[in-house]
């Protein structure tokens, strides 16, 4: 896990080596948090190309793992961020074909694989998380590539004939040719989703390389070609649905267990201390259990908790860790400690990012880094095995309301919206004792407020878009902006997935997962020089999950059935079965209390009007309603606040 950057002046005029090296060194220095152990640069002065690298040493800690690294033939030079977990297996295969190695690093295996099989075929053989830049000195071709699921980030742009790229935007900003201009059209995306989805970024003409693609840039001053897929989530989904598993439930559990065990085992390879984030939920408990099953000593587990009722999962994590016999570390975070992270968010995320769980994710990463250099995470289980309640909730909701006249649905929405979320919470609390434990919802008032916003949708896909949208008409808040198309808003038909639930799973896998969940984890962990690994997103697990029939994912209105059965071989169900709470903070009350002055300054009507990015009236209206406790608009307001904080930090 490291940081990479570089540039290529494609005009072919070349440049002075000293100047090229000084520029790429400045770009590289911005990424020191991603790689505090070593740094390096490479310059091809005749071509006008420079590569920069910051290293967090994980495998082969010796200088032999230094980057940029040149291939054995001298043809290729690489800077690479991430891990190829099956590098030892590939190395043995390559040695059988005559390759010789000087180090124990996976970087050298990547170069040998490219020389033996070509770039695209090599990428298809890798099991891992990675972003890389590969320079072909012979053909003068630059290749950028990103892992299949988008675990590792890679930004790029073409500025005045110069290709710039890097793990984070701050590296691009350090190049003199980069002239940042805010893309107003990205703002509706931020307000709708709380993140800016690939390929867009906060800046005009700066792009995120989509997951599972490679971008080939030849010499010349022409425009860059579109990224080329080498692994397609769409094809994987369509193939999996067309060819579902044909085996018994027990056999399906056995196959999933074997695959997850191998994925986790591969990701336990490291020459530095290693642990796992543990919330006590299904996904993280599965990863921890499979780690402990393959370890000869207690694994290290890490969790954080909050004293506020409804937000604390530390007790559940502690129970799972105790059952597994893990060496467990937990930290109860005060509101003051959590809020102290907020000023750091603009620099950590580099562009506006408004998933408030970024705060506890940073805190648990910070705590883990005091003890380990690598931590595994359970991210991905919800999207692969239907863990979010919205999957079966949306499907069931549409079955109930789809035949209702829209006028009646509108009236229902008005009734639901007329009761403040706090009042709904009180009613459910009063009735809670009479409900089975699994039917007691977490924060029911917020869920019913969301229901009021979506019941008027014109179809199941529109309902899902409304369900995952925060501001429902974000363009109305952003004068002069036009919301760009995304997979959730395009009308091009999408993949051939007949089931509504399958389409929801697919859309989350290609958008919400890489652009929100994985971005959050990457920036939070890398901000403290911690490598976060996600074994559930081994692409083999993803391909298997798409072959699992929905009937083995959702049973009795409960998701992740198959994954639960695999977990229950290691951890009793009683330690796991409880309502899903998520990794949240009490942001709603903080905005009414200790964060009120900070938020008020950023949402000042005069300030909003002078800056010109947002229409003040609807934002001020939501802010007033939130402060009065009539509605909980925390997620709507947080997206605006994160842009405002980012704008302030970057002005």
LOVEXLO-545751 format. One line per 4 residues: number of its first residue (from 1); their letters; for each residue x, y, z of C-alpha. Coordinates in nm, 3 decimals. Example, Ala and Ser with C-alpha at 12.3 -4.5 7.8 and 13.67 -1.06 7.14 Angstrom:
<pts>
1) AS) 1.230/-0.450/0.780 ~ 1.367/-0.106/0.714
</pts>
This chain:
<pts>
1) XXXX) 0.000/0.000/0.000 ~ 0.162/0.315/-0.117 ~ 0.114/0.632/-0.318 ~ 0.201/0.688/-0.681
5) XXXX) 0.209/0.986/-0.913 ~ 0.369/1.110/-1.230 ~ 0.330/1.294/-1.557 ~ 0.413/1.265/-1.924
9) XXXX) 0.466/1.557/-2.157 ~ 0.345/1.376/-2.468 ~ 0.468/1.633/-2.719 ~ 0.787/1.432/-2.761
13) XXXX) 1.010/1.735/-2.702 ~ 1.153/1.583/-2.388 ~ 1.282/1.794/-2.103 ~ 1.564/1.868/-1.864
17) XXXX) 1.608/1.576/-1.628 ~ 1.671/1.798/-1.327 ~ 1.350/1.997/-1.382 ~ 1.141/1.685/-1.444
21) XXXX) 1.276/1.521/-1.130 ~ 1.216/1.832/-0.917 ~ 0.853/1.852/-1.035 ~ 0.774/1.487/-0.974
25) XXXX) 0.945/1.506/-0.634 ~ 0.705/1.785/-0.534 ~ 0.410/1.578/-0.648 ~ 0.540/1.273/-0.464
29) XXXX) 0.594/1.464/-0.140 ~ 0.219/1.529/-0.114 ~ 0.165/1.153/-0.068 ~ 0.404/1.092/0.221
33) XXXX) 0.116/0.975/0.444 ~ 0.049/0.690/0.199 ~ 0.409/0.575/0.214 ~ 0.630/0.696/0.499
37) XXXX) 0.898/0.428/0.461 ~ 1.069/0.519/0.134 ~ 1.040/0.737/-0.175 ~ 1.168/0.719/-0.528
41) XXXX) 1.152/0.885/-0.868 ~ 1.223/0.781/-1.224 ~ 1.276/1.017/-1.519 ~ 1.291/0.945/-1.891
45) XXXX) 1.412/1.287/-1.999 ~ 1.402/1.217/-2.373 ~ 1.036/1.121/-2.349 ~ 0.944/1.392/-2.098
49) XXXX) 0.813/1.134/-1.849 ~ 0.852/1.120/-1.473 ~ 0.724/0.873/-1.213 ~ 0.709/0.922/-0.836
53) XXXX) 0.646/0.683/-0.551 ~ 0.599/0.675/-0.172 ~ 0.636/0.332/-0.012 ~ 0.463/0.172/0.283
57) XXXX) 0.670/-0.146/0.311 ~ 0.451/-0.454/0.363 ~ 0.609/-0.745/0.170 ~ 0.988/-0.767/0.136
61) XXXX) 1.090/-0.477/0.356 ~ 1.438/-0.464/0.204 ~ 1.560/-0.206/-0.049 ~ 1.497/-0.472/-0.316
65) XXXX) 1.130/-0.372/-0.305 ~ 1.208/-0.008/-0.388 ~ 0.997/0.167/-0.653 ~ 0.992/0.285/-0.927
69) XXXX) 1.107/-0.062/-1.035 ~ 1.251/-0.160/-1.372 ~ 1.172/-0.499/-1.528 ~ 1.442/-0.760/-1.579
73) XXXX) 1.470/-0.676/-1.950 ~ 1.480/-0.304/-1.881 ~ 1.177/-0.243/-2.103 ~ 0.915/-0.161/-1.838
77) XXXX) 0.915/0.073/-1.540 ~ 0.636/0.062/-1.282 ~ 0.495/0.251/-0.987 ~ 0.228/0.051/-0.814
81) XXXX) 0.000/0.095/-0.513 ~ -0.161/-0.205/-0.347 ~ -0.107/-0.577/-0.324 ~ -0.127/-0.870/-0.565
85) XXXX) -0.209/-1.143/-0.318 ~ -0.145/-1.441/-0.545 ~ 0.204/-1.318/-0.632 ~ 0.374/-1.627/-0.483
89) XXXX) 0.165/-1.861/-0.702 ~ 0.231/-1.649/-1.010 ~ 0.601/-1.633/-0.926 ~ 0.628/-2.013/-0.921
93) XXXX) 0.454/-2.030/-1.258 ~ 0.681/-1.763/-1.406 ~ 0.992/-1.932/-1.268 ~ 0.877/-2.247/-1.446
97) XXXX) 0.882/-2.041/-1.766 ~ 1.239/-1.925/-1.702 ~ 1.191/-1.598/-1.513 ~ 1.446/-1.509/-1.244
101) XXXX) 1.380/-1.279/-0.946 ~ 1.601/-1.051/-0.740 ~ 1.351/-0.975/-0.460 ~ 1.056/-1.126/-0.272
105) XXXX) 0.823/-0.841/-0.373 ~ 0.497/-0.867/-0.562 ~ 0.602/-0.564/-0.769 ~ 0.871/-0.766/-0.945
109) XXXX) 0.616/-1.042/-1.014 ~ 0.385/-0.787/-1.179 ~ 0.666/-0.678/-1.412 ~ 0.757/-1.037/-1.498
113) XXXX) 0.392/-1.119/-1.565 ~ 0.362/-0.822/-1.803 ~ 0.673/-0.932/-1.990 ~ 0.549/-1.291/-2.014
117) XXXX) 0.179/-1.239/-2.088 ~ 0.124/-0.878/-2.189 ~ -0.048/-0.607/-1.986 ~ -0.414/-0.705/-2.022
121) XXXX) -0.363/-1.078/-1.969 ~ -0.141/-1.012/-1.668 ~ -0.406/-0.787/-1.509 ~ -0.663/-1.063/-1.554
125) XXXX) -0.437/-1.306/-1.366 ~ -0.391/-1.082/-1.062 ~ -0.592/-1.133/-0.742 ~ -0.559/-0.812/-0.551
129) XXXX) -0.616/-0.445/-0.500 ~ -0.402/-0.211/-0.701 ~ -0.352/0.101/-0.906 ~ -0.049/0.119/-1.130
133) XXXX) 0.133/0.324/-1.389 ~ 0.349/0.127/-1.634 ~ 0.592/0.292/-1.873 ~ 0.696/0.098/-2.184
137) XXXX) 1.035/0.247/-2.272 ~ 1.051/0.059/-2.601 ~ 0.712/0.157/-2.744 ~ 0.680/0.484/-2.549
141) XXXX) 0.336/0.395/-2.416 ~ 0.203/0.478/-2.069 ~ -0.056/0.245/-1.918 ~ -0.268/0.323/-1.614
145) XXXX) -0.476/0.047/-1.454 ~ -0.703/-0.004/-1.154 ~ -0.816/-0.321/-0.976 ~ -1.149/-0.490/-1.067
149) XXXX) -1.353/-0.355/-0.774 ~ -1.192/-0.011/-0.742 ~ -1.032/-0.068/-0.403 ~ -0.734/0.153/-0.484
153) XXXX) -0.776/0.504/-0.630 ~ -0.627/0.657/-0.943 ~ -0.697/1.006/-1.082 ~ -0.582/1.135/-1.419
157) XXXX) -0.614/1.435/-1.649 ~ -0.459/1.580/-1.960 ~ -0.346/1.937/-1.899 ~ -0.200/2.125/-2.193
161) XXXX) -0.076/1.807/-2.359 ~ 0.067/1.669/-2.034 ~ -0.087/1.358/-1.879 ~ -0.099/1.388/-1.499
165) XXXX) -0.193/1.104/-1.267 ~ -0.182/1.016/-0.902 ~ -0.334/0.830/-0.610 ~ -0.486/1.152/-0.480
169) XXXX) -0.579/1.490/-0.625 ~ -0.325/1.670/-0.410 ~ -0.047/1.515/-0.619 ~ -0.195/1.658/-0.940
173) XXXX) -0.233/2.000/-0.781 ~ 0.144/2.010/-0.720 ~ 0.220/2.011/-1.095 ~ 0.258/2.359/-1.251
177) XXXX) 0.041/2.267/-1.554 ~ -0.259/2.179/-1.335 ~ -0.515/2.458/-1.323 ~ -0.797/2.341/-1.094
181) XXXX) -1.146/2.455/-1.187 ~ -1.445/2.334/-0.988 ~ -1.686/2.136/-1.201 ~ -2.028/2.277/-1.113
185) XXXX) -2.189/1.971/-1.270 ~ -2.030/1.751/-1.003 ~ -2.223/1.931/-0.728 ~ -2.564/1.772/-0.804
189) XXXX) -2.394/1.433/-0.784 ~ -2.250/1.517/-0.444 ~ -2.587/1.635/-0.314 ~ -2.766/1.329/-0.448
193) XXXX) -2.523/1.057/-0.343 ~ -2.299/1.223/-0.079 ~ -2.002/1.139/-0.303 ~ -1.891/1.214/-0.659
197) XXXX) -1.904/0.889/-0.858 ~ -1.645/0.778/-1.113 ~ -1.545/0.882/-1.368 ~ -1.620/1.235/-1.243
201) XXXX) -1.429/1.439/-0.986 ~ -1.475/1.779/-0.825 ~ -1.253/1.933/-1.095 ~ -1.331/1.982/-1.463
205) XXXX) -1.155/1.736/-1.695 ~ -1.007/1.540/-1.404 ~ -1.126/1.180/-1.390 ~ -1.123/0.876/-1.170
209) XXXX) -1.012/0.571/-1.365 ~ -1.310/0.331/-1.344 ~ -1.260/-0.002/-1.166 ~ -1.144/-0.294/-1.379
213) XXXX) -1.010/-0.077/-1.659 ~ -0.680/0.021/-1.814 ~ -0.598/0.343/-1.995 ~ -0.332/0.335/-2.267
217) XXXX) -0.168/0.664/-2.362 ~ 0.060/0.658/-2.667 ~ 0.293/0.938/-2.769 ~ 0.139/1.240/-2.941
221) XXXX) -0.075/1.536/-2.853 ~ -0.417/1.385/-2.925 ~ -0.693/1.320/-2.675 ~ -0.667/1.015/-2.456
225) XXXX) -0.873/0.715/-2.560 ~ -1.153/0.589/-2.337 ~ -1.048/0.342/-2.065 ~ -1.068/-0.022/-2.174
229) XXXX) -1.221/-0.285/-1.945 ~ -1.018/-0.596/-1.867 ~ -1.275/-0.716/-1.607 ~ -1.643/-0.626/-1.629
233) XXXX) -1.882/-0.627/-1.334 ~ -2.168/-0.619/-1.582 ~ -2.049/-0.932/-1.762 ~ -1.984/-1.106/-1.432
237) XXXX) -2.337/-1.024/-1.311 ~ -2.504/-1.136/-1.634 ~ -2.302/-1.459/-1.652 ~ -2.368/-1.538/-1.289
241) XXXX) -2.743/-1.489/-1.313 ~ -2.754/-1.693/-1.636 ~ -2.554/-1.977/-1.478 ~ -2.662/-2.003/-1.113
245) XXXX) -2.519/-2.256/-0.869 ~ -2.673/-2.598/-0.910 ~ -2.598/-2.760/-0.577 ~ -2.750/-2.819/-0.235
249) XXXX) -2.752/-2.551/0.034 ~ -2.487/-2.741/0.232 ~ -2.264/-2.765/-0.075 ~ -2.307/-2.393/-0.140
253) XXXX) -2.199/-2.315/0.217 ~ -1.899/-2.545/0.182 ~ -1.792/-2.384/-0.146 ~ -1.827/-2.032/-0.008
257) XXXX) -1.633/-2.125/0.305 ~ -1.344/-2.270/0.101 ~ -1.330/-1.967/-0.126 ~ -1.340/-1.717/0.162
261) XXXX) -1.080/-1.914/0.354 ~ -0.843/-1.895/0.057 ~ -0.911/-1.523/0.003 ~ -0.848/-1.442/0.369
265) XXXX) -0.542/-1.666/0.380 ~ -0.385/-1.490/0.083 ~ -0.446/-1.152/0.244 ~ -0.279/-1.257/0.570
269) XXXX) 0.060/-1.260/0.397 ~ 0.266/-0.968/0.528 ~ 0.609/-0.900/0.675 ~ 0.462/-0.652/0.923
273) XXXX) 0.207/-0.680/1.210 ~ -0.147/-0.753/1.092 ~ -0.497/-0.726/1.242 ~ -0.864/-0.687/1.153
277) XXXX) -1.135/-0.425/1.205 ~ -1.415/-0.592/1.402 ~ -1.762/-0.446/1.450 ~ -1.923/-0.770/1.561
281) XXXX) -2.138/-0.778/1.246 ~ -2.156/-1.058/0.993 ~ -1.891/-0.936/0.748 ~ -1.612/-0.838/0.986
285) XXXX) -1.682/-1.139/1.210 ~ -1.650/-1.370/0.909 ~ -1.313/-1.223/0.816 ~ -1.191/-1.239/1.178
289) XXXX) -1.311/-1.597/1.221 ~ -1.136/-1.716/0.904 ~ -0.819/-1.534/1.007 ~ -0.820/-1.700/1.348
293) XXXX) -0.889/-2.039/1.192 ~ -0.567/-2.003/0.991 ~ -0.350/-1.849/1.261 ~ -0.138/-2.029/1.519
297) XXXX) -0.170/-1.740/1.766 ~ -0.444/-1.495/1.864 ~ -0.520/-1.244/1.590 ~ -0.537/-0.871/1.667
301) XXXX) -0.888/-0.720/1.648 ~ -0.985/-0.352/1.673 ~ -1.316/-0.178/1.738 ~ -1.441/0.156/1.862
305) XXXX) -1.755/0.247/2.047 ~ -1.967/0.550/2.133 ~ -2.142/0.608/2.461 ~ -2.455/0.740/2.286
309) XXXX) -2.743/0.490/2.283 ~ -2.804/0.330/1.946 ~ -2.453/0.396/1.813 ~ -2.240/0.153/2.010
313) XXXX) -2.136/-0.180/1.856 ~ -1.821/-0.227/2.063 ~ -1.992/-0.464/2.304 ~ -2.085/-0.696/2.015
317) XXXX) -1.734/-0.687/1.874 ~ -1.596/-0.766/2.218 ~ -1.818/-1.073/2.247 ~ -1.711/-1.207/1.908
321) XXXX) -1.343/-1.143/1.983 ~ -1.374/-1.323/2.315 ~ -1.535/-1.623/2.147 ~ -1.256/-1.639/1.887
325) XXXX) -0.985/-1.594/2.149 ~ -0.854/-1.283/1.975 ~ -0.626/-1.019/2.122 ~ -0.884/-0.742/2.124
329) XXXX) -0.836/-0.366/2.148 ~ -1.123/-0.122/2.173 ~ -1.156/0.251/2.220 ~ -1.460/0.441/2.340
333) XXXX) -1.461/0.771/2.157 ~ -1.586/1.092/2.310 ~ -1.779/1.342/2.100 ~ -1.487/1.580/2.135
337) XXXX) -1.242/1.324/1.990 ~ -1.474/1.249/1.699 ~ -1.543/1.612/1.620 ~ -1.170/1.689/1.629
341) XXXX) -1.140/1.483/1.308 ~ -1.370/1.716/1.112 ~ -1.108/1.985/1.032 ~ -0.889/1.712/0.881
345) XXXX) -1.152/1.579/0.640 ~ -1.091/1.817/0.346 ~ -0.721/1.725/0.334 ~ -0.786/1.354/0.391
349) XXXX) -1.042/1.317/0.113 ~ -0.910/1.582/-0.131 ~ -1.256/1.637/-0.274 ~ -1.593/1.679/-0.104
353) XXXX) -1.700/1.347/0.048 ~ -2.000/1.329/0.278 ~ -2.037/0.983/0.430 ~ -2.028/1.074/0.799
357) XXXX) -1.900/0.727/0.890 ~ -1.569/0.860/0.757 ~ -1.512/0.989/1.109 ~ -1.530/0.657/1.301
361) XXXX) -1.346/0.487/1.013 ~ -1.058/0.728/1.057 ~ -1.061/0.682/1.435 ~ -1.051/0.302/1.422
365) XXXX) -0.773/0.323/1.161 ~ -0.577/0.561/1.382 ~ -0.613/0.328/1.680 ~ -0.517/0.018/1.481
369) XXXX) -0.207/0.186/1.338 ~ -0.060/0.212/1.686 ~ -0.038/-0.167/1.689 ~ -0.030/-0.297/1.329
373) XXXX) 0.058/-0.185/0.975 ~ -0.209/-0.392/0.796 ~ -0.573/-0.439/0.893 ~ -0.829/-0.652/0.715
377) XXXX) -1.184/-0.523/0.679 ~ -1.524/-0.681/0.611 ~ -1.638/-0.433/0.347 ~ -1.824/-0.573/0.047
381) XXXX) -2.046/-0.834/0.211 ~ -2.358/-0.620/0.196 ~ -2.332/-0.554/-0.177 ~ -2.245/-0.914/-0.267
385) XXXX) -2.485/-1.105/-0.043 ~ -2.776/-0.857/-0.005 ~ -2.707/-0.728/0.342 ~ -2.862/-0.382/0.326
389) XXXX) -3.219/-0.373/0.448 ~ -3.308/-0.154/0.151 ~ -3.269/-0.452/-0.084 ~ -3.560/-0.654/0.048
393) XXXX) -3.734/-0.349/0.192 ~ -3.752/-0.178/-0.150 ~ -3.863/-0.497/-0.323 ~ -4.134/-0.559/-0.066
397) XXXX) -4.241/-0.196/-0.068 ~ -4.290/-0.187/-0.444 ~ -4.495/-0.507/-0.431 ~ -4.727/-0.336/-0.185
401) XXXX) -4.752/0.009/-0.339 ~ -4.687/-0.051/-0.710 ~ -5.055/-0.099/-0.789 ~ -5.170/0.197/-0.582
405) XXXX) -5.266/0.515/-0.771 ~ -4.990/0.773/-0.744 ~ -5.239/1.016/-0.591 ~ -5.299/0.774/-0.304
409) XXXX) -4.929/0.719/-0.261 ~ -4.881/1.094/-0.249 ~ -5.140/1.123/0.026 ~ -4.966/0.845/0.220
413) XXXX) -4.636/1.031/0.186 ~ -4.796/1.347/0.326 ~ -4.924/1.161/0.633 ~ -4.585/1.003/0.700
417) XXXX) -4.400/1.330/0.649 ~ -4.639/1.511/0.882 ~ -4.507/1.324/1.188 ~ -4.156/1.430/1.302
421) XXXX) -3.899/1.147/1.316 ~ -3.862/1.191/1.691 ~ -4.231/1.122/1.742 ~ -4.208/0.803/1.537
425) XXXX) -3.907/0.694/1.745 ~ -4.111/0.743/2.063 ~ -4.402/0.537/1.931 ~ -4.177/0.251/1.822
429) XXXX) -3.993/0.259/2.155 ~ -4.322/0.222/2.336 ~ -4.419/-0.075/2.118 ~ -4.070/-0.225/2.105
433) XXXX) -4.110/-0.469/2.390 ~ -4.393/-0.641/2.204 ~ -4.190/-0.691/1.884 ~ -3.946/-0.976/1.813
437) XXXX) -3.588/-0.860/1.843 ~ -3.513/-0.882/1.471 ~ -3.816/-0.665/1.390 ~ -3.715/-0.376/1.616
441) XXXX) -3.590/-0.113/1.372 ~ -3.295/0.114/1.443 ~ -3.390/0.483/1.423 ~ -3.740/0.413/1.279
445) XXXX) -3.823/0.783/1.253 ~ -3.548/0.837/0.996 ~ -3.661/0.533/0.800 ~ -4.021/0.651/0.787
449) XXXX) -3.906/0.995/0.677 ~ -3.719/0.824/0.394 ~ -4.031/0.621/0.312 ~ -4.231/0.942/0.281
453) XXXX) -3.985/1.063/0.018 ~ -3.992/0.752/-0.202 ~ -4.348/0.615/-0.205 ~ -4.446/0.843/-0.493
457) XXXX) -4.185/0.695/-0.732 ~ -4.304/0.596/-1.079 ~ -4.143/0.250/-1.092 ~ -3.907/0.017/-0.906
461) XXXX) -3.588/0.165/-1.055 ~ -3.712/0.518/-0.984 ~ -3.797/0.409/-0.632 ~ -3.443/0.282/-0.580
465) XXXX) -3.292/0.603/-0.716 ~ -3.510/0.798/-0.473 ~ -3.415/0.563/-0.192 ~ -3.040/0.614/-0.237
469) XXXX) -3.069/0.986/-0.317 ~ -3.037/1.246/-0.045 ~ -3.143/1.571/-0.209 ~ -3.409/1.447/-0.453
473) XXXX) -3.375/1.739/-0.698 ~ -3.013/1.846/-0.648 ~ -2.994/2.050/-0.968 ~ -3.246/2.290/-0.815
477) XXXX) -2.989/2.374/-0.546 ~ -2.696/2.424/-0.784 ~ -2.755/2.719/-1.023 ~ -2.601/2.668/-1.365
481) XXXX) -2.527/2.297/-1.308 ~ -2.647/2.004/-1.516 ~ -2.640/1.668/-1.340 ~ -2.426/1.424/-1.545
485) XXXX) -2.554/1.073/-1.619 ~ -2.463/0.786/-1.387 ~ -2.557/0.416/-1.395 ~ -2.851/0.499/-1.166
489) XXXX) -2.991/0.768/-1.394 ~ -2.907/0.645/-1.745 ~ -3.194/0.513/-1.953 ~ -2.983/0.277/-2.165
493) XXXX) -3.133/-0.041/-2.025 ~ -2.835/-0.153/-1.817 ~ -2.740/-0.518/-1.769 ~ -2.976/-0.805/-1.841
497) XXXX) -3.082/-0.863/-1.480 ~ -3.452/-0.948/-1.456 ~ -3.491/-0.918/-1.078 ~ -3.526/-0.577/-0.914
501) XXXX) -3.303/-0.692/-0.626 ~ -3.032/-0.805/-0.867 ~ -3.030/-0.463/-1.029 ~ -2.995/-0.297/-0.688
505) XXXX) -2.701/-0.522/-0.600 ~ -2.533/-0.450/-0.932 ~ -2.576/-0.073/-0.910 ~ -2.432/-0.065/-0.559
509) XXXX) -2.138/-0.283/-0.664 ~ -2.032/-0.050/-0.945 ~ -2.106/0.282/-0.774 ~ -2.176/0.298/-0.401
513) XXXX) -1.915/0.035/-0.315 ~ -1.610/0.184/-0.491 ~ -1.707/0.550/-0.475 ~ -1.834/0.566/-0.117
517) XXXX) -1.736/0.264/0.093 ~ -1.392/0.192/-0.053 ~ -1.302/0.558/-0.092 ~ -1.390/0.614/0.272
521) XXXX) -1.172/0.323/0.387 ~ -0.878/0.405/0.161 ~ -0.847/0.770/0.262 ~ -0.911/0.707/0.632
525) XXXX) -0.658/0.424/0.656 ~ -0.397/0.577/0.429 ~ -0.427/0.902/0.621 ~ -0.252/0.724/0.908
529) XXXX) -0.027/0.502/0.690 ~ -0.232/0.187/0.750 ~ -0.297/-0.069/0.477 ~ -0.662/-0.182/0.473
533) XXXX) -0.736/-0.508/0.292 ~ -1.082/-0.629/0.190 ~ -1.086/-1.008/0.134 ~ -1.460/-1.027/0.059
537) XXXX) -1.380/-0.829/-0.257 ~ -1.142/-1.085/-0.399 ~ -1.286/-1.087/-0.753 ~ -1.330/-1.465/-0.733
541) XXXX) -1.567/-1.413/-0.438 ~ -1.755/-1.151/-0.640 ~ -1.792/-1.389/-0.933 ~ -1.912/-1.666/-0.702
545) XXXX) -2.160/-1.435/-0.529 ~ -2.327/-1.352/-0.860 ~ -2.391/-1.723/-0.915 ~ -2.563/-1.753/-0.577
549) XXXX) -2.942/-1.749/-0.632 ~ -3.135/-1.476/-0.452 ~ -3.312/-1.746/-0.253 ~ -2.978/-1.824/-0.087
553) XXXX) -2.910/-1.457/-0.017 ~ -3.247/-1.345/0.119 ~ -3.465/-1.568/0.337 ~ -3.754/-1.462/0.559
557) XXXX) -3.689/-1.095/0.482 ~ -3.332/-1.128/0.608 ~ -3.024/-1.081/0.392 ~ -2.687/-1.257/0.367
561) XXXX) -2.834/-1.599/0.445 ~ -2.553/-1.796/0.279 ~ -2.280/-1.582/0.434 ~ -2.443/-1.624/0.774
565) XXXX) -2.434/-2.002/0.741 ~ -2.065/-1.993/0.659 ~ -2.000/-1.771/0.962 ~ -2.207/-1.985/1.201
569) XXXX) -1.955/-2.265/1.157 ~ -1.719/-2.048/1.362 ~ -1.932/-1.807/1.566 ~ -2.268/-1.883/1.733
573) XXXX) -2.567/-1.711/1.575 ~ -2.664/-1.568/1.914 ~ -2.358/-1.341/1.903 ~ -2.448/-1.208/1.559
577) XXXX) -2.826/-1.189/1.523 ~ -2.942/-0.837/1.599 ~ -3.077/-0.537/1.404 ~ -2.826/-0.380/1.167
581) XXXX) -2.705/-0.041/1.294 ~ -2.422/0.054/1.059 ~ -2.106/0.245/1.142 ~ -2.268/0.572/1.244
585) XXXX) -2.226/0.873/1.469 ~ -2.497/1.088/1.634 ~ -2.449/1.359/1.374 ~ -2.806/1.487/1.400
589) XXXX) -2.768/1.589/1.766 ~ -2.413/1.716/1.717 ~ -2.534/1.958/1.449 ~ -2.791/2.094/1.694
593) XXXX) -2.531/2.114/1.970 ~ -2.151/2.131/1.963 ~ -2.123/2.159/1.583 ~ -2.392/2.425/1.551
597) XXXX) -2.164/2.730/1.533 ~ -1.928/2.561/1.285 ~ -2.220/2.461/1.061 ~ -2.391/2.800/1.092
601) XXXX) -2.079/2.976/0.967 ~ -2.052/2.750/0.664 ~ -2.426/2.772/0.587 ~ -2.451/3.146/0.633
605) XXXX) -2.696/3.282/0.375 ~ -2.474/3.570/0.270 ~ -2.177/3.339/0.231 ~ -2.371/3.090/0.018
609) XXXX) -2.499/3.369/-0.204 ~ -2.155/3.528/-0.246 ~ -1.984/3.198/-0.333 ~ -2.255/3.120/-0.586
613) XXXX) -2.240/2.740/-0.582 ~ -2.567/2.676/-0.393 ~ -2.911/2.832/-0.379 ~ -2.934/2.950/-0.015
617) XXXX) -3.312/2.929/0.040 ~ -3.369/2.548/0.040 ~ -3.053/2.488/0.241 ~ -3.143/2.745/0.503
621) XXXX) -3.494/2.602/0.524 ~ -3.362/2.251/0.598 ~ -3.112/2.392/0.847 ~ -3.387/2.577/1.034
625) XXXX) -3.609/2.268/1.043 ~ -3.321/2.054/1.165 ~ -3.230/2.294/1.444 ~ -3.593/2.303/1.557
629) XXXX) -3.601/1.921/1.572 ~ -3.894/1.900/1.330 ~ -3.694/1.684/1.086 ~ -3.360/1.509/1.078
633) XXXX) -3.183/1.652/0.774 ~ -2.833/1.547/0.886 ~ -2.735/1.369/0.563 ~ -2.865/1.646/0.340
637) XXXX) -2.682/1.910/0.539 ~ -2.362/1.709/0.571 ~ -2.312/1.700/0.193 ~ -2.338/2.080/0.177
641) XXXX) -2.116/2.122/0.482 ~ -1.847/1.893/0.341 ~ -1.835/2.094/0.019 ~ -1.824/2.419/0.214
645) XXXX) -1.545/2.291/0.438 ~ -1.351/2.162/0.136 ~ -1.397/2.492/-0.047 ~ -1.274/2.687/0.254
649) XXX) -0.968/2.464/0.290 ~ -0.881/2.481/-0.081 ~ -0.929/2.852/-0.134
</pts>
